[in-house]
Amino acid sequence: MKKQPYLAGDIGGTKTVLALLTPEDGPHQPIDAKTFPSADYASLEEIVCKFLNEKGVEVSGASFGVAGPVFQGRSEITNLTWVVDSQSVSQEIGGAPTELLNDLYAIAQSIPYLAPDDLETLIPGEPIQHGSMGVIAPGTGLGEAFLVWTGQHYQPYPSEGGHASFGPETPLELELLNFLLPRFGHVSFERVCAGIGIANLYTFLRDGKGYPEPDWLRQQLASATDLTPVIVQNALQNKAEICSKTLELFVSILGSEAGNLALKVLATGGIYLGGGIPPRILPVLRKSLFRKAFTNKGRFADMLNRVPVYVIRHKHAALLGAACHGLLPFWEASQT
């Protein structure tokens, strides 16, 4: 008799990815998967029901990485209007056990199971075996997590470090903070180091620093529903100085906060850059700007030069992590 598949999901402010897996095939090989635009649906339950009805299957259980803090099986998605409750989702899938994981927890869970080709090395460093590892992921928002070796395996831990107060490192960043404070009251790293923050950097350079905005660029931005891809693409193609400077400022802030995370969790095992943005801006990340900001920590600069930094290139790391969390015990048992 064929066993029921397991359902894993990556629930983000922009898109929701669902996949069906089996213990026999393992977490790396979904038997089916589909991506849904999150904002087009009123709830996760609606998407899950649509997906399972289309496939005509029942599932044995489910794990979802969600873009928000999880408390007692419940999460308010940070950049979406959903409230996700594990019990409610479980009822919709026939009472199967359902777990919600913070999305950065899910990404962190995937790291020990990533293949070498899933990673791009920015700083080789000198990794220490079983050293702690940090994860920082600028996508729609900014997530952070870390992993600690327990003696048998790496245990991931979530955080909401992306919402910690932004700390400027340069005179320009200090001007940025003073520009944004009246607008937000509290300026977190997410406000300046995520997809939703890139427009803030652009606005600062345009309105606060007087960088010119070409007419053609103004027209592109006016017709765009999301400003971030327009700014990033023009920066990568060197089409507008204001876009290039925006991306450089973003990379410098990302490097600084990645260095902060490395110090806070003593990430001698490495720092991993996740989220949707780092793989798209590799040419800029490879420049000296990121490394300079990452290691600019005074007396601890030498230590940070020994911390390796990687970009996660796996397109669905959070989905893989959710699958590993729910499926791995069964998959490992099937291999013995």
NORZI-V107560 format. One line per field, one symbol per residue. phi: phi as a letter, one per 30 degrees, with the letter a starting at -180 (. if undefined). Layout:
phi: ???
This chain:
phi: .ddddccbbcccdcbbccbcbbeddiddbddaaacbdeddbdadeddedddddddibccdlabbdbdldcbhibbcdecacdccbddddeddciidebbcbeddedddededcddeddbcdcbdhbdceiddbcbbbdbecbcbaabbdcjbadcdbdabddcdddcdcbedddddddddeddcibcddddbbaedcddddddddddcciddceeddeddddccdbdeddddddddchcbeddddddddedddddddddededdchdddkcccciddeddceedddddedddddcdbhdcdddddcddbbcdcddbdddeddddedceeddddddc
